[in-house]
Amino acid sequence: MKLIKQYKNIIFAVGILTLVSCSHEDQPKESFLNFTPKVKTDLDRWIDKNYIDPYNISVQYEWNQNVVEGNRFLYPPAIDKVQPALEIIKKIWIDSYTTIGGKDFVKIIAPRDFVLVGGVNVNPDDVSNTLGLAEGGKRISLFQVDYVDKKDRESVTEFIHTIQHEYVHILNQTKTFDVEAWAKITPKDYSSDPFSITDRQAHELGFISAYARSNYTEDFAETAAIILLNSEVEYEALLASITNPAAVEALKKKEALVVQYYRDAFNIDFYALRDEAQKNTTDVLND
């Protein structure tokens, strides 16, 4: 009992010495954390006016390692590339859906955050690139922003392809499409390695692109997105270039399901949406 009491006294004494020692150390006089609000630039104010205020969509263009994959060689976009990229998205995606779907459509159903990345997101297979990612319907990451050329139709189309595709996924998360009917059209040719064939070869199997062979949901999103990216004449030319009649029939069945989905789920005329997107694409190129 005495031994235990002695130990307690020693511990108590050490505690007092520690407190005395600490009291003599220099104490920090101010926080090292910076709570100064960021000074908004002209770009920030433009984003507020065109994205945050009307649609509650934020845009991250400065580097944030917490919202990108750490095992990829990625970097933030050049500042002078940010607004042109956002202008493309607003004109072709937001304005088109707003005109055809109603002024509140994008306000209600939209990602709440865009992450812009300057460089190419090369996949581990070294064959393909990831152009965009949709995370739970709340955030869309867009890559290759530094390479977008507003005066080049192919460049604009490739870039807007990403948002059109990912937005279809967000719509599907809101209201699902008829997966059972879709699965019956080309049931045998889906693949875990979709890029083992070219887009042209995929067309002959009844898929709008090689990537569409990944699974039903990617097939639906690709079909809808690529129809939106092409005029009626361009899409008919694509179908006419396919030599396999069964493949053409499969693509027409998929197109019909997309049109039905937009009509039944959202009361949207899909062909009117396509035409509006085409008109707005031309406006972007001529701006």
Buried (B, 14 or more C-beta within 10 A) or exposed (E): EEEEEEEEEEEEEEEEEEEEEEEEEEEEEEEEEEEEEEEEEEBBEBBBEBBBEBBEBBBBBEEEEEEBEEEBEBEBBEEEBBBBBBBBBBBBBBBBBBBBBBEEBBBEBBBEBBBBBBBBBBEEEEEBEBBBBBEEBEBBBBBBBBBBEBEEEEBBBBBBBBBBBBBBBBBBBEEEBEEEEBEEBBEEBBBEEBBEBEBEEBBBBBBBBBBBBBEBBBBBBBBBBBBBBBBEEEBEEBBEEBEEEEBBBBBEBBBEBBBBBBEEBBEBBBBBBBBBBBBBBEEBBEE
